[in-house]
Every structure is written in structure tokens, then in C-alpha cells.
């Protein structure tokens, strides 16, 4: 007996299969990506192998979040669900679209002056232009690098 994978032509379409089936599949009973129309991929879910739009992983790294610190809801399942450069990241409880962690060139200056005890940013990607997310006397804020 021939394995279903042995029948597939070695044509893999771009992207990867989504973690969850969140769209209505374009057709049922596929064996290979080649069996699917357009850019759809043949993906296996609880209901069997179906053709679905592919998911894509965007560049960047999700910021670290503490367990239990975010909303316990699933706002996205893949980076493809998120606008612009945002990624689908674990927020501490569920998943939501978040700007990826970014490190810009330059160094932060040593904190000085009046204590600023607030978290205005968590990483450089949240700061405008060339500014970096730098430690203050008591928190983090966007400032010009040195």
C-alpha cells in the first residue's frame, strides 16, 4: 500500500499550517498542497485534511510577559492575524497582537534627575524614531541614545 505522502508532488506552498482552524476551509479531502486552490495549503485538523489559507511568521521576537499578567482571551492564533508588523504573542494568559521586541542601535545614558517611577515602554520598538527604551531612576522611558 502506498502512503498518501508518497503520492504528493514535492511542491510545498509558502507559509505554514495555522495552529487552529479559524476559517471555513475552501475544500475538503486534500492530500497535498498541490490539491488546494491558489495559495491555500493542505492542513490536518480534527476534521481531517482540508485546504486553508496559510499562516505566516513575521520577523521579530515577542516581548516576555509574566504569567497571569495579560487578558485571558485569544485575540489571535498566528502572526497572520495581526496588522502591520505586530506578532501574535502570549500576553501572560492568552494571545494578542503585540509590537515585536526591537533593539535599536546606540546606548542608554545613566539615569539621573527627578525620579520617574513608571513604565512608559518595555522595548525600543515602542519608542519613536531613533529613541531607545531606557532605564530611568525608577522605571523605563523613551530617550535619545548616546
C-alpha positions, 0 to 999 in steps of 0.5 A, spaced: 500 500 500 502 506 498 502 512 503 498 518 501 505 522 502 508 518 497 503 520 492 504 528 493 508 532 488 514 535 492 511 542 491 510 545 498 506 552 498 509 558 502 507 559 509 505 554 514 499 550 517 495 555 522 495 552 529 487 552 529 482 552 524 479 559 524 476 559 517 471 555 513 476 551 509 475 552 501 475 544 500 475 538 503 479 531 502 486 534 500 492 530 500 497 535 498 498 542 497 498 541 490 490 539 491 488 546 494 486 552 490 491 558 489 495 559 495 491 555 500 495 549 503 493 542 505 492 542 513 490 536 518 485 538 523 480 534 527 476 534 521 481 531 517 485 534 511 482 540 508 485 546 504 486 553 508 489 559 507 496 559 510 499 562 516 505 566 516 511 568 521 513 575 521 520 577 523 521 579 530 521 576 537 515 577 542 516 581 548 516 576 555 510 577 559 509 574 566 504 569 567 497 571 569 499 578 567 495 579 560 487 578 558 485 571 558 482 571 551 485 569 544 485 575 540 489 571 535 492 564 533 498 566 528 502 572 526 497 572 520 492 575 524 495 581 526 496 588 522 502 591 520 508 588 523 505 586 530 506 578 532 501 574 535 504 573 542 502 570 549 500 576 553 501 572 560 494 568 559 492 568 552 494 571 545 494 578 542 497 582 537 503 585 540 509 590 537 515 585 536 521 586 541 526 591 537 533 593 539 535 599 536 542 601 535 546 606 540 546 606 548 542 608 554 545 614 558 545 613 566 539 615 569 539 621 573 534 627 575 527 627 578 525 620 579 520 617 574 517 611 577 513 608 571 513 604 565 512 608 559 515 602 554 518 595 555 522 595 548 525 600 543 520 598 538 515 602 542 519 608 542 519 613 536 524 614 531 531 613 533 529 613 541 531 607 545 527 604 551 531 606 557 532 605 564 530 611 568 531 612 576 525 608 577 522 605 571 523 605 563 522 611 558 523 613 551 530 617 550 535 619 545 541 614 545 548 616 546 
